[in-house]
Amino acid sequence: MLTHHLKNTLTDLEDLIVMTESDIEDIKVAQHDPQFDRLAIKEEKIKSFEAKKAMIDHEISSLMSANPQTELPDLLTSEQHLLLDELKVKLSRLRDVNKEYAKLVVIVSNLYNTFLERLVPTEMQGYNKVPSKDAAILKVRV
């Protein structure tokens, strides 16, 4: 059962990596709608991954409880060891891809905020930003 859960978890991770890589490509060409369309799917994949990871934890805990005198590496098959190693690699890859995507999101967010600030100048009133009193939505210069 542990092998089955590991394989399914790896599939979820690979799907998340592919979707995030697609998000990176889409954000680079300002195609935001496909990113928003994938958001619900990504959230479901994340929930699925978390549930499967909990099942893996439960299976490993059960193995250790059933064999308290045996070390964990001795309880796992060679295939399970390989799958766990692959899981580590995929998790690392997902972290790297997410880090790259997050950088792009911050850049795009700053760009949009800069554009908005130029269109509608604001000033601080306490902790709140409010439109400047002398701000015009659009100034035309000839």
N, C-alpha and C positions, 0 to 999 in steps of 0.2 A: 504494500500500500504506500509506503514511503517513496518508493521509486516512482509510482504513478503521480503522487503529489509534486514531487520534484520536477518531473517532466512538464506537468501542467503549469507550474510556476514559471518555469523557463519560457514557455510559450507566451505567457502573459507579459513577462519582462521584454521579450523580443518585440511583441506588439507595441508596447509602450515606447521602446527605443525607436522603432520605425515611425510611429506617429509623431514623436518629438522631433525626429529628423525632418519629417514633412513640415512640421510647424516652422522649423528653422528656415527651410527653403521658401516657404510661403511668406514669412515675415521679411525675408530679404527682397522679395519682389512686391511687397505691400499687398499681398492677397490675404486679407484678414478673415474673410468669411469662412474659408475652409478650416481655419484654426478654431473658430467658434463652433463650427459644425462637429469637429472632432472632440470638443471639450467634454460632452456628456459620455462619449465612448471611452475617453481616457479616464474619467472618474469611475466608470464601471470597471474598467480594467484594474485600476488601483484597488478598488474594494475587493475584486476577485483575487488579486495578488495577496492582499492582507489576509483574506480568509484562508487561502491555500498555505500561506506561511504559518498561520496558526495551526493548521492541520499537520504541517511538517514538524512544528515544535511539539505538538501532542504525540505524534508517532515516535519521535526521538525520545521524548520523556517516557513513553510506555515501554520502549525497548530497554531503556536504562533501568526502569523500575522492575521489569521482569528479569533483568540480569544485573543485579547490583554489584556483583563481583567482577564483571567484565568491563574493560574500558570501552568508551564509545567507538574509537576507530576500529576495534576488533568486532564490534557488533554490526558494522555496515559492510555491505558487499563492495566489491571494486567498482561496480557500476554506480552505486550510490555515492561513493567517494568522487568519482568523475563528475557526476551530476552536481554535487555540492561545490566542487571546484569551478564548474561552469557557471553555477549560480553566483559565485563571488565575482567572476569576470563580468557577467552580464550586469550585476548590480553596480559595479565600478563604471562600466560603459554608460549605464543609464544616468549615473551621477554626473559624468563628464558631459553628456549630451544636454542634460537639464541645466548644467552650469552655463554652457554656451547659449542655450535658449534664453536663460534669465538675463544674461548680458545684453542680448539683443532687445529683449522686452524693456529693459531699463533705458536703453538708448532711444528706442522709439517713443517711450513714455516721455522722456525729457524733451524730445523733439516736438511732440504734440503740446506739451506744457509751454514750451518756448513760443510756439506759434500762437497759442491762446493768449499768453501774456502780451504779445505784440499786438494782437487784435483788440483785446480788452485789458488794458493796464489795470493792475490792482495795487492796493496799498494795505498795509496791516492795520487792523483795529483790534488791539489786544492780540489774541491768538488766531483771529480770523482774517482771511483775505477777502476784501470787498472791492468792487469796482471803484476805481478812482473817480472822484467827483467831477473832474474835468475830462474824463475819458469819453471819447466818442467811439462808437462801435466801429466806424470806418471813417478814416480821413482820406480825402482825395487831394492830392497835390498836383498842381499844374505847372 
